[in-house]
């Protein structure tokens, strides 16, 4: 088979500076580079330091990825010095400054960098949260694709909710609303359907999506083809499913420090797991940002201990752990990891039999790749929609029954109202060896198989990534015919 030559193509990836966005974008960088495309991954000094070991591994193996570190004057946007990632947020004011003002400071340095690069840029892949990147794409006459970091189902739901002004029609936050434009009923409260309370941000994201040349999605057709078709019909947009991108991490070396240096020695973790039976350990994590209030941590700790199962519980620096776990973080029954866990590698171990997740899309699809059933515990953003997908559509999850979203950061943090009984029951159903539990586990295993096939040479996501590259190539050759000029921003 003739291998196409893509070395004149230069993709520029600009992720939002949040782990849930940076990590899958780095996987996308690797996937593109594996096809011979030159990739620039743009970020700030603090974030570059976190991911440099992963990028170095990729470049050492010959992949054409460069990590581009642009200065980030946080203070100019009213942020504390050194503030460069969403996981440092402690107040709502900072969230606004960070998401709406600070990232714009990239515009000029980014244009300068691209102007000086030896290979002219051909495609920008960027978060919808960064609408100003439109100017960059326009200046260099290149394709601009959006990467939301979401699945197709929630992307379609949000599109329809905003298009039909559904949220505005609600009288109160607790009003139940039906998502329009789907072939089945999805009903949630207004607050569960509110992606962000920052209206300006919602509008900017919508505009960025409307004006983009297409959307790339970290999912695969075998999982949600129906929603992909409806999304294309509804929006008239090009959309490609190119995931699960986490499967681009082939060996443990890539998986262990993915996104950040792990806070635990992996050998210690594997040695602990080795002493357990297959499918006997529950893995509990709420992602990179979500936090539970101390009373909720108490309920969860009580339920985990009471479940009788082995468990790995990942908590954040500063989380108030119940005293017992603080005093004894590692026993034969449990292992508490404080800080950053090597999640993908842990999930892939055969001892893991269930995943208590906050339904961030990366974690959810990583759980699917590992073929494990889940307890769904959404906190905010699009996570309540992900819960619907996992529990009702894919039928690989058990809902813990979170009634209301929690605030995003600092003082508001903490989903309320999930009692120890509800958690205990969800854990019991999750790990249940009977019919219901067995079928869920089998379905999860099948999705894991399909995910792997989608990413193999010739699989649906592999072919779709070729589609993205060919689309950019076609656009580039058309542009070259028209005129070889840049605009006056340059
Ligand atoms: N993650 C990890 N170790 C941790 C916490 C998170 O590796 O201790 C990774 C996880 O595998 C996923 C990402 O961080 O790839 C979190 O993204 P997700 O969309 O699940 O949630 P978010 O952090 O955006 O809420």
Boltz pocket constraint, residues with backbone or C-beta under 6 A from the ligand:
constraints:
  - pocket:
      binder: B
      contacts: [[A, 19], [A, 20], [A, 21], [A, 23], [A, 149], [A, 258], [A, 259], [A, 285], [A, 286], [A, 287], [A, 288], [A, 289], [A, 290], [A, 314], [A, 339], [A, 340], [A, 341], [A, 342], [A, 343], [A, 344], [A, 359], [A, 360], [A, 361], [A, 362], [A, 363], [A, 364], [A, 366]]
      max_distance: 6.0
